Amino acid sequence: MAETKKKKTAKMPVKKTGTARKKKAPSISREDALQIAQAYLFDKGAFSVSGISDGIPEAFNANLAANEELAAELKGCWIVECGLDPFLVVDGGTMLIGISKTTGGIVYAGILSVA
């Protein structure tokens, strides 16, 4: 009987190319987050979007320092800052809406008083 020759394959070490992994872009873009926030605010009339940032703005770090759980939830979010209608006389602060970069869901929507 003829013997079949088995081909031996040598395992080569994996070459490192020196290229780092690229950071994956968020599924929800800044524009998408803005549209989600505007849809959320549509029936709330008194608020308008005044800015959007990637992560918690420095001005609100002190407010969120007391609530570590909320601060942790907002880390992977677009933060939409909303101002009150200037014609309203309301004692309050700034409304923040945290929109998840991966799902587009609203993680947080509430008023933070700036003291």
Backbone bond lengths (Angstrom), bond angles and torsions (degrees), N, CA, C in turn:
res aa  C-N    CA-C-N  psi(-1)  N-CA   C-N-CA  omega(-1)  CA-C   N-CA-C  phi
1 M - - - 1.432 - - 1.520 109.44 -
2 A 1.279 112.35 143.40 1.446 116.93 -179.44 1.516 109.39 -84.81
3 E 1.292 113.99 132.71 1.462 119.01 178.37 1.515 109.37 -83.71
4 T 1.329 115.70 137.86 1.453 117.98 176.93 1.517 108.04 -87.27
5 K 1.281 114.19 136.23 1.459 119.04 -179.58 1.522 108.37 -84.81
6 K 1.293 114.17 130.52 1.456 119.07 176.91 1.510 107.94 -94.09
7 K 1.284 113.83 128.44 1.452 119.92 -179.96 1.515 108.08 -81.71
8 K 1.313 115.95 124.76 1.450 120.23 178.54 1.525 108.64 -91.23
9 T 1.298 113.82 131.98 1.451 117.77 177.45 1.520 108.17 -111.21
10 A 1.268 114.06 130.96 1.461 119.38 178.93 1.517 108.46 -86.39
11 K 1.314 114.81 134.97 1.461 118.58 178.09 1.515 107.70 -84.08
12 M 1.300 113.65 121.37 1.451 120.05 -179.48 1.525 108.87 -91.09
13 P 1.324 116.73 143.71 1.462 118.03 176.31 1.526 110.49 -67.06
14 V 1.319 114.57 147.22 1.463 119.69 -179.70 1.517 108.54 -72.47
15 K 1.307 114.64 129.43 1.457 120.12 179.66 1.517 109.68 -83.10
16 K 1.299 115.47 133.87 1.461 119.88 175.08 1.512 107.06 -93.66
17 T 1.305 114.63 127.34 1.461 118.84 -176.01 1.516 112.37 -90.99
18 G 1.298 117.18 -10.99 1.455 119.57 179.10 1.518 113.90 85.50
19 T 1.315 116.88 1.74 1.463 118.81 177.84 1.521 108.66 -92.37
20 A 1.288 114.77 130.67 1.461 120.07 179.70 1.522 109.19 -81.86
21 R 1.322 114.51 157.28 1.456 119.39 176.07 1.509 109.62 -66.09
22 K 1.287 115.02 136.70 1.458 119.15 177.93 1.521 108.48 -79.58
23 K 1.321 113.88 139.75 1.449 119.28 177.67 1.521 108.31 -67.59
24 K 1.324 115.84 129.02 1.450 120.66 -178.13 1.525 109.87 -69.74
25 A 1.301 115.00 130.54 1.463 120.45 179.03 1.529 108.99 -68.41
26 P 1.327 116.73 146.35 1.461 118.82 179.68 1.527 111.48 -63.23
27 S 1.324 115.72 147.31 1.462 120.78 179.03 1.520 111.02 -66.95
28 I 1.319 115.86 -35.87 1.458 121.68 -179.02 1.523 107.98 -100.10
29 S 1.310 116.04 119.47 1.464 120.33 -178.48 1.529 110.17 -80.26
30 R 1.323 115.53 170.33 1.470 121.64 177.19 1.537 109.54 -59.12
31 E 1.318 116.82 -41.37 1.463 120.82 -179.62 1.528 111.25 -65.74
32 D 1.353 115.79 -40.12 1.468 119.99 177.26 1.526 110.30 -61.18
33 A 1.335 116.12 -44.35 1.463 120.88 -179.35 1.520 110.78 -63.03
34 L 1.310 116.82 -38.58 1.464 121.03 178.43 1.528 110.48 -63.07
35 Q 1.319 117.06 -42.27 1.470 121.06 179.09 1.532 110.71 -66.04
36 I 1.327 117.16 -39.84 1.463 120.96 178.44 1.525 110.10 -62.88
37 A 1.333 116.38 -43.78 1.468 121.09 179.63 1.527 110.96 -64.47
38 Q 1.318 116.87 -42.84 1.456 120.00 179.84 1.525 111.45 -64.83
39 A 1.328 117.08 -36.97 1.466 120.65 176.31 1.527 110.08 -65.68
40 Y 1.331 116.81 -39.54 1.467 121.20 178.57 1.534 110.69 -64.41
41 L 1.324 116.38 -39.95 1.464 121.55 -177.15 1.530 113.47 -81.76
42 F 1.317 117.95 -8.72 1.451 122.56 -173.17 1.523 112.99 -50.93
43 D 1.319 117.70 -47.05 1.462 120.21 -177.03 1.528 113.23 -94.22
44 K 1.315 116.56 6.04 1.456 119.96 -178.57 1.516 112.14 -98.75
45 G 1.302 118.73 -2.28 1.443 126.96 171.30 1.517 120.94 42.84
46 A 1.304 120.27 -39.47 1.465 122.07 -172.78 1.525 113.00 -83.02
47 F 1.317 118.34 -8.65 1.458 121.43 -175.08 1.519 111.74 -113.64
48 S 1.319 114.86 148.71 1.453 120.55 172.96 1.524 108.02 -138.19
49 V 1.310 116.65 148.91 1.460 121.72 -178.47 1.522 109.29 -70.28
50 S 1.333 115.27 127.40 1.459 118.66 178.51 1.525 112.58 -112.99
51 G 1.322 117.06 -8.38 1.463 119.82 177.49 1.510 111.71 176.01
52 I 1.324 115.28 162.16 1.463 121.22 177.03 1.518 107.53 -141.04
53 S 1.326 116.06 136.84 1.466 118.74 -178.48 1.514 110.47 -136.86
54 D 1.308 113.97 159.52 1.457 122.34 177.80 1.522 107.04 -90.01
55 G 1.308 117.00 93.02 1.456 121.43 -176.90 1.516 111.07 99.92
56 I 1.316 115.34 178.21 1.459 121.87 -175.42 1.527 110.33 -73.98
57 P 1.332 117.29 124.58 1.466 120.09 176.86 1.535 110.34 -64.24
58 E 1.322 116.48 146.68 1.464 121.44 -177.76 1.517 113.19 -55.85
59 A 1.313 117.12 -33.48 1.465 121.08 -178.18 1.524 112.30 -61.29
60 F 1.340 117.13 -21.62 1.461 120.40 -176.55 1.524 113.61 -106.32
61 N 1.321 118.15 1.05 1.460 120.70 179.56 1.525 112.02 -58.91
62 A 1.324 117.58 -41.04 1.464 121.21 -179.85 1.525 110.97 -64.69
63 N 1.319 116.91 -39.05 1.463 120.79 179.26 1.523 111.51 -65.78
64 L 1.321 116.14 -38.04 1.463 120.08 -175.83 1.530 112.75 -89.19
65 A 1.324 117.47 -7.88 1.462 120.28 179.87 1.524 110.79 -62.77
66 A 1.311 116.86 -34.30 1.460 121.04 -179.74 1.530 111.61 -72.76
67 N 1.312 117.24 -23.91 1.457 121.13 -178.39 1.527 109.37 -116.66
68 E 1.331 115.57 82.11 1.470 121.23 -175.85 1.522 112.26 -63.56
69 E 1.323 116.86 -34.28 1.463 120.91 -178.98 1.533 110.44 -63.85
70 L 1.318 115.88 -45.11 1.463 120.17 178.37 1.524 110.67 -65.55
71 A 1.316 116.86 -42.60 1.462 120.77 179.19 1.530 110.54 -59.97
72 A 1.335 116.95 -39.30 1.463 120.92 179.32 1.528 110.92 -67.05
73 E 1.326 116.89 -39.23 1.461 120.85 179.19 1.522 111.79 -65.40
74 L 1.320 116.79 -34.39 1.457 121.33 -175.89 1.525 113.77 -81.96
75 K 1.341 117.83 -5.46 1.466 119.97 -177.78 1.516 113.24 -62.24
76 G 1.296 119.29 -37.27 1.464 121.76 -179.13 1.516 112.40 -98.49
77 C 1.328 115.84 36.29 1.465 119.99 -173.95 1.523 112.28 -127.08
78 W 1.319 113.48 156.24 1.452 120.83 163.37 1.518 104.89 -83.06
79 I 1.311 117.81 133.27 1.455 121.46 179.47 1.525 108.30 -106.37
80 V 1.321 115.10 116.56 1.457 120.99 179.56 1.522 107.23 -100.96
81 E 1.314 115.46 122.98 1.463 122.05 -179.63 1.527 107.70 -97.82
82 C 1.316 115.40 129.33 1.458 120.63 -177.21 1.518 109.58 -122.58
83 G 1.302 115.94 136.00 1.452 121.25 177.97 1.511 110.53 -103.56
84 L 1.324 115.17 156.36 1.455 120.66 175.85 1.512 109.94 -77.26
85 D 1.296 115.92 152.62 1.451 121.70 174.75 1.524 107.80 -57.47
86 P 1.327 118.98 127.66 1.470 120.86 -175.32 1.531 114.12 -62.56
87 F 1.333 118.34 -17.03 1.458 120.77 -179.73 1.525 112.63 -84.89
88 L 1.323 116.72 -7.93 1.458 119.88 178.25 1.515 109.74 -90.25
89 V 1.291 116.07 139.39 1.461 120.52 175.69 1.517 105.69 -105.01
90 V 1.327 115.03 98.21 1.454 120.59 -176.08 1.515 107.93 -133.73
91 D 1.322 115.49 133.04 1.454 119.56 172.68 1.515 106.31 -81.74
92 G 1.262 118.32 113.18 1.450 119.10 -177.41 1.501 110.63 -167.37
93 G 1.273 115.37 -139.38 1.447 119.96 -178.09 1.503 109.72 -154.83
94 T 1.291 114.48 -136.51 1.449 121.46 -178.56 1.514 108.80 -113.93
95 M 1.295 116.27 137.35 1.456 120.16 176.89 1.518 108.43 -88.17
96 L 1.323 115.10 133.50 1.466 120.98 175.71 1.520 108.53 -116.27
97 I 1.319 114.54 140.43 1.456 120.53 173.95 1.520 106.43 -123.48
98 G 1.314 116.92 121.06 1.460 122.31 177.00 1.519 109.41 -97.92
99 I 1.328 116.66 118.98 1.463 121.97 -178.18 1.524 108.90 -114.90
100 S 1.320 116.07 121.88 1.459 122.06 -177.72 1.523 110.70 -59.90
101 K 1.327 116.24 133.79 1.467 121.37 179.61 1.523 111.75 -74.26
102 T 1.324 117.12 -21.23 1.457 119.47 -177.89 1.520 113.07 -94.31
103 T 1.335 117.49 -38.81 1.469 119.90 -175.61 1.516 114.17 -106.99
104 G 1.335 117.94 -24.51 1.455 120.68 -175.90 1.513 112.79 83.63
105 G 1.322 116.19 3.29 1.462 120.37 178.70 1.527 111.42 -78.21
106 I 1.317 116.17 153.89 1.461 120.85 177.82 1.514 107.67 -84.78
107 V 1.335 115.05 114.98 1.458 122.68 -178.31 1.525 109.94 -84.74
108 Y 1.322 116.06 -35.73 1.462 121.19 -178.04 1.517 109.34 -150.72
109 A 1.304 115.72 140.25 1.466 121.55 172.40 1.521 105.80 -146.90
110 G 1.319 116.32 112.81 1.438 119.30 -178.75 1.526 111.89 -169.46
111 I 1.309 114.20 171.00 1.471 120.60 -178.43 1.508 108.87 -98.89
112 L 1.323 114.92 128.24 1.454 121.22 174.17 1.508 107.03 -108.51
113 S 1.305 115.21 127.17 1.468 117.53 177.90 1.507 108.45 -82.18
114 V 1.294 116.85 135.92 1.450 122.23 178.24 1.517 107.36 -100.20
115 A 1.326 115.95 109.11 1.465 119.56 -177.14 1.501 110.99 -102.30
